[in-house]
Amino acid sequence: MNIPLNIDWQQILLHVFNFAILTGGLYFILYSPIKKFIDKRDAYYRNMDSEANEKLASARAQEEQARGCLEGIDQQLKETRMKAEAELSEYTARQMQEAKAKADRIIEEARKSAEEEKRAILASADKEILSMTKEATEKIIHSSTDEAYRKFLEIAERDVQNGK
Amino acid sequence: MSKKRKIISLAVWLSVVLLALVGVIMTNGSEKTESIREIMRDAVLHDRNKISLFGYMEVNPALISAFTVTGILLAAALLIRLFVIPKFKYVPGKFQLLLEQLVGFFDGLGRSNSPHRNCFLNVYIFGAGVYIFFGTLFELFGIQAVTTHGISIALPAPLSDINAAIALGCLSYLVIMSGGIVSNGIKGIGKTLKDFSLPISMSFRLFGALLSGLLVTELVYYYSGLSFVLPVVVAVLFTLLHALIQTYVLTMLTSLFYGEVSEVHKGEKKAKANSAIKGEH
């Protein structure tokens, strides 16, 4: 059969044979090893990625746990602080009360002492006034006697002089 | 570089170019064994220049090119397998990156166009892509072979032979059909046969693209006057670009059609399941 364009079935099959050898050879020698290497590298990086993700998840869980612990500690600290503040205020109030009582006592004592002192001063002043009065009275009395006597003497002298 | 040395270098370069030109013109007087018409006709029909295949049969030069390309590629692959791949690192070097890109490109093409079934497809388009690309670049080297008539010819690109283009086109079609059969059974064959023009279009697209490059190259090289500067443009346009474009086109079309025929339609399955349920009731 005369096929146009000089098409030759035998040569077509020879080309197919040649191409089949080439494709098979390239697959086994080149494509497959390179593909395997690419897949291996992909698996390696995927594995690395999943490990990193696992580590990240673990780190996040730890962070969450630590945050929980911190919150617990914060709460504990808050409670302790509140307790301490309450104790402090109670202590302060007690101290204040004690101080006030002490101050009252001191004031009372001082007042008493002042009163006693006042009383003593007043007593001593009375005594002094009394003695001064006595002295003054005595002085007054003495001065009036002397005057009367002097006057009597003058009158007597005058009478004497007048010849009476 | 000093000015004097520059002038000397320029003079040497110009004299070499002129000597080559004179040589070309002087040797152009020799009688050509074939006319341009015969060369063009032979490039299309391959009816004149045949090469003996180990003395067993006479074949087109493109078949020898195909065997040579296969031999070179397999030898290169073997060397890479023995000396490069064992030294692969997780952080790749330049050559490793190139190889990984080569495999990754066809792998990605198969995966994106046929996401449900692509193992065999990826291997096929890798082989086809490498074959088309390096096979097309092969004609740039101008490796000589002697025909049965004793004429020395430069080996063409394998796919510039219509037999090679038909082989690859039909093989691609069969691969597409195999995907349809594996995924959808008899329906897969029907789906593939629906695109019955595919093997012809694939074959002749490859053949036409590669042949046009070959014809223009033959034309340019036939006349010595066209053998300066122009071959650089021609080589780039008709060889490098064809190599890239045809590799991409065939592998992309194959994976696209493969993905289409090997897709299992959920709607059909659901309809079947519904009809089965209704039948039970």
Interface residues (C-beta under 8 A of the other chain):
Chain A: L5 N6 I7 D8 Q10 Q11 I12 L13 L14 H15 V16 N18 F19 I21 L22 T23 G24 G25 L26 Y27 I29 L30 Y31 P33 I34 K35 F37 I38 R41 Y44
Chain B: V44 L45 H46 D47 M57 V59 N60 L63 A66 F67 V69 T70 L73 L74 A77 L78 I80 R81 I85 F88 Y90 L99 E100 V103 G104 D107 N122 V123 Y124 F126 G127 A128 V130 Y131 P158 D161 I162 N163 A164 I166 A167 L168 C170 L171
